[in-house]
Amino acid sequence: MLKLIDLQSYYGRSRALNGVTLTVPKGEITGIAGRNGTGKTTLLKTIMGLTDASAGQILLEGQDLSARPTHERAAAGIAYVPQGRGIIPDFTIRENILMGAFARRDGKRQVPEIVAELFPYLAANMARPGGVLSGGQQQQLAIARALAAAPDVILLDEPNEGIQPSIVEEIEAVILRLKEELGLTVILVEQNIGFLRRAASNFAMLEKGRIVESGPIAALSDAVVERHMTI
Ligand SMILES: Nc1ncnc2c1ncn2[C@@H]1O[C@H](COP(=O)(O)OP(=O)(O)OP(=O)(O)O)[C@@H](O)[C@H]1O
């Protein structure tokens, strides 16, 4: 279980998270929703230790990671798939994936077998540069890179953003397999409420850096969406 307790987070002196407390159940998908600029990305970055400063506790199976540097959080089992994917265009697919392997606790530097199972196209094109891939393929590559760290928890920031509708279903299927076949704990920032309702077991709705609604996914009603997501 991942427990976030009273998280505050800052960019310079500006506060972007203001007291976020959330329990993320093990082996489930927890959805994070909210309008633009409400702190969803900041929440994931704070879990990874990537904002300028933060306070509060981040407990992974009881171990407090909040004072640890990012690479130790990765080694503790948290992997991050950032918005925009962060692929290195001049690196090959294999090199992009292996970047994730540096966080592995067992020292193995290899492309995990599950990558070939989930992403046959990537497996068949390991020597191609990451930069030539489509948006959907780059998203697959970013997930593959995260899996190369052999994580327990994976943080996904709007994985369907900017991806062709025909590929969205494939990405969604992969996210469900991360939970069902690999038993990963997933935190999913997602604007597509339909997908959140299909995939997540719990949700938290952010507004101005705070959680304004949270609970089992059945509580993510149309009224809640209307109240906190329409402009
Ligand atoms: N690098 C940064 N420096 C300063 N302020 C930032 C930075 N990144 C985000 N912010 C501010 O922090 C707040 C939360 O932003 P964040 O990106 O976490 O929101 P979000 O909910 O993920 O939005 P979106 O849906 O647009 O990705 C916003 O007010 C934003 O302007």
The ligand as an ORCA input file, in Angstrom:
! r2SCAN-3c Opt
* xyz 0 1
  N       7.463     23.905    -13.271
  C       6.558     24.709    -12.703
  N       6.885     25.905    -12.187
  C       5.968     26.710    -11.596
  N       4.668     26.400    -11.476
  C       4.269     25.223    -11.976
  C       5.183     24.309    -12.613
  N       4.484     23.209    -13.011
  C       3.207     23.438    -12.639
  N       3.072     24.621    -12.022
  C       1.828     25.195    -11.448
  O       1.346     24.285    -10.464
  C      -0.065     24.155    -10.559
  C      -0.437     22.685    -10.770
  O       0.030     22.263    -12.052
  P      -0.036     20.760    -12.563
  O       0.752     20.670    -13.822
  O       0.317     19.859    -11.450
  O      -1.577     20.612    -12.855
  P      -2.363     19.479    -13.644
  O      -3.604     19.271    -12.878
  O      -1.488     18.328    -13.905
  O      -2.712     20.194    -14.998
  P      -2.789     19.628    -16.523
  O      -4.056     18.873    -16.603
  O      -2.788     20.879    -17.308
  O      -1.566     18.779    -16.746
  C      -0.513     25.062    -11.672
  O      -0.933     26.265    -11.094
  C       0.736     25.259    -12.499
  O       0.722     26.497    -13.123
*
